[in-house]
Amino acid sequence: MSRHWVDITAVGFFIIEWLVYAATLEHSAYGRDSLSARMNRYREVWVRRLLDREARMVDMQIMASLQNGTAFFASTSLFALGGALALLHATNDAITILAKLPIDLSTSPAMWELKCVGLVLICVYAFFKFAWAYRLFNYVAILYGGMPPASQRDTPEAEAHVMRTTRLFESAGRHFNRGQRAFFFALGYLGWFVSPWVLFVTTAAVVVVTWRRQFASSAWAAMAPEVAAGDERKRGR
């Protein structure tokens, strides 16, 4: 164990960064201003406006596109899982190839298999998240079909249905985001196959990129409440 203290530290850093980033994004006051949180507000807006319409075919088409995208990522995670299992099966071949490279990337069979097992676990986690998100989107589509007619939009039953659909919709998006986050961190995890020092760098890079997309991207700025208010004022003129 003492010979692998750098690997242990690097993997610990990877796990802690993933957990801290996810907890900050989903369970902190700071995360309530993320791009995902801002989009959640528009999920409720969409559901409320759906209640005002009698013809809802376009809404169902949009929901179908969300389901198809989630199904694509679930299938992709299975392909990635197959690739990770192939790496695990080809341990001896991989070590032979690494030994022939001009840079020293040699590793023991046990360490290579441990790295592959970690990649397999990430892919399995991503698949479960995408599969559950797909099922939740199916449930949301059912609730869309059970939406009260526009003539009953001011009833307590309609309000309860809107909030129920919105909460389920948010849950589907949250699990989809977790699956995508697993993909991003899996890319960072690949740095460990080169070196534990590279894993430090790739993990930090993934956190910076994903943080920027959630809190400092042009998409985040476009979804700012003040931008929406400014657009409303312009239309009012």
N, C-alpha and C positions, 0 to 999 in steps of 0.2 A: 504493500500500500504506500509506503514511503517513497517508492520510486515513481509513483503516479500521482503525487500530490498536485501537480499542475493540472492534470486531467480532471481530478476531483474538484478542484477549485473552479475550473472553467465550466464544468457541467453544473455545479452549484450556482455559479453566476448566471448561466443560461436559464435555469429553472426559476431563480429568484426574479430575474428581469421579466420573464414572462408573467409570473404571478402578480408582481407589483404593477406591471403595466395594465393587466386585465382588471385588477381590483381598483386601480385609479380610474380607469375608463368607465367601469360599470357601477362602482359603489362609493364614489366620492363626490363632493360638491364640485370639484374641478372638472370631473368627467361629465357633469350635467350641461356643460357648454361645448361638448364635442360635436363633431359633424354627425355622428350617429344619433346623439340626443336631439339635435336640431331636426333631423329627419323624422324622428319619432313624433314630433309635434305635427308634422304634415301627414303622418299616418292617420292621426285623429281627424285632421281637416278633411282628408280624402273620405273617410268613413262617414263623416257628417254630411258632406256634399253628396255622397252616394244616396243618403236617406232622402235628399231633396229631389232625386230623379226617379222617374218611373221606368225609363229605358236604361238598362244597366249592362248592356252587352259589351260596351267598350271597357267598362271596369273589369268585367270577367276576362276579357282578352288581356288586359294588363296583368291581372292575377295569374293567368296562364303563363305569361312570359316570365314572371317571377318564379313560378314552379319549375319551368324548363331550365332556367339558369341554375337553380338549386340542384336539380337532377344532374346537370352537367358536372357540377363540382363534386357531387357524390360519386359519380362514375370516375372522374379524374382521380379522386382519392383512392379508389380501388386499384386503378392502374399504378399509382404511386406506391401503394402497398405491395403490389406484385413485384415492382422493381426493387423495393427494399428487401423483400424475401429472396429475390434472385441474388442480390448482393450477399445476403447471409449464406446462401447455399454455395456461392462461389468464393469462399474465403481463401482457399489455397491459390486459386488463380489470381485473385486480386493482390495477394501478398507477393506473388511472383512478379506481377506487372509493376508494383510499386518499387520492388527491389531493383528493377532495371531502369528506373527513371534517373535523370541526371541530378536531381535533388533528393536528399534523404527523406523519404516518407515512409520508411520501413516501420512496421508495427508487428506485434505478436498476434497470433490467431485469436487468442482470447479477447484481446482489446478490439480487434476488428469486429468480432462477433458482437461484442458489447455495444459498439457504435451502431451496428446495423439493427440490433434489437431496439435501441432508443429511437431510431428512425421509423421502425415498424410501429412502435407505440404511438408516435406522433400521427402517422397516417391513419391508424385505427381510430384515434381520437377525432381526427378531422372527418372521417367517414361517418361516425356516429352523430356528430354535430350537424353535418349536412343532411343526413338521412332524417333526423328528427326535425330539422327546419323544413324539409320538404313535406313531412307529414303535417306540421303545424300550418303551412301554407294551404294544404288541402282542407284543414279544419276552417281556416279563414274563408276559403271559397264557399264552404257549406254555410257559414254564417252570413256571407254575402247573399247567398240564395234565400236565406231565411229572413232577410232584412224586411222590416215592416214597410208597407206602401207609403208613398209620399203623403198621402192624406192623413196618416197617423204619426207624422214626424214629431208632433208636439206632445205625445203621450209619454207617461213614465216608462212604459214598456219599450218604446222606441229608444229613449235615452239609455236605458239599461242595456239594450242590445248594442248600441253604439259603443258604450264603454267596454262591454265584454269583447266585442270584435277588435277594438283598438288594443286592448291588453294582450289578446292572443296574437295580434299582428306584430306588436312590439316584441313579444317573446320569439316569434319566428325569425324576425330580423336579428335579434340578439344571438340566437344560436347560429344563424348563418354567418354573422360577423366572427363568432368564435372559431368556426371552421376555417374561414379565410385567414384569421390570425394564426392558426396552426400551420397553414401553408407558408405564411411569411416566416414564421420562426423555424420551420423545417429547412428553409433555404439558409437561414443563419446557422442551423445545426450542422449543415454540410461542412462548415469550416472545421469542425472537429476531425473530419477525415484527413485533413491536411496537417493540422497541429492544434493543440489546445490553445496556443497563443492566438492563432487565427480565429478560433471560436470566440474568444473575447471580443475581437474586432468585429466579426460578422454579427454577433448578438447585439452589440452596441449599434451597429449600422441599421439593423432591422428595427430596433426600438426608435431610433431617430427618424427613420423614414415613415414608420407607421404613426408616430406621434405627430409629425409634421402634417400628414394627411388628415388627421383628426382635429388638429388645433391651429394650423398655420397655413393651410392650403388655400388656393383660390376658391375651391368648392366650399370650404368652411366659411370664407369671407362672404361668398354669395348668399349663403343661407343665414346671415346675421339678421336679427330682428330689425335693426335700424335700416338695413337695406330694403327689406320688405315694406317698412313704413314709408321710406322715401319713394318707393315705386307707387305706393297707394296715393301719396300726395301729388305725384306727377300726373297720375291718371285723373285725379280730382280736378286738376287745372284744365 
